[in-house]
Amino acid sequence: MSECKFCQLINNRNDDEIVFETDNFIVLTDKYRRTSVGAICLIIPKNHFKNLLEIPKENGNELLEVIDIISKSMQRAYNCNGIRIWTAVNKEAGQSIFHSHIHVLPCKSIIDRFIALFPGIYDLPRKIFTLGNNKLDKKINFELAEKIRREIDNKNV
């Protein structure tokens, strides 16, 4: 879909931003938010599916494997036990980009859980104080992603 933000990102991607990739999924760091521990990753199907419920069952095992790889690599990279995995299905549940994606967040504190539960509220002060330029520092985001990539490489996934 040409107007879909994630379809555009996948079709015009910068390989430096990719944390992990399979035949059907791509994993990127969230450019707009992170937790106190490290980068938030987005697992995105390469094909356009409106939400998690539209992903074909035959992709289910691959998706679970990607979640496992990213979650465990994230725990090692950021030395944290807590991982929050979530998605929203449709506007009523808080979905704002209508291309299926799963958030994987490293958590070490109550603040990290707050970021996961209320991303819009968490983002509000940054949007106000940065006057719309609310992307994370590109260098820091790359370094956080690189930590996860190294852990994936170390485990020879």
C-alpha angles and dihedrals in degrees: 000000000000095000095049113107094213094045088054091048092051094046095045100032131156108226090215088068095055115102096180138346139195132176092278107020139053126197121209134168118252107256093203107047144021136175127247088265104046151297125343112227127213119209106206129182111235090223118065113260118162094224143343093281091063096056107109116252090237088067093052098093092046090050092050090049091052091049089051094048094047095043096049093042089050092051091053095041095051099029093236133134098202123085125172118200119189146152136179126227113211132340095288090063093047102267108155102169110053097212111093115258137160123216118219113192129186109224132196102150146027088263090061090052090049090054089053095047099043110023093158093055091044090052096048099082091046091050091050097044096041094045094231097318093107102147116123119250104282094220093051091046090051092049092050091049090047090058090058093044090053091052091049090050092047090057092047093230 
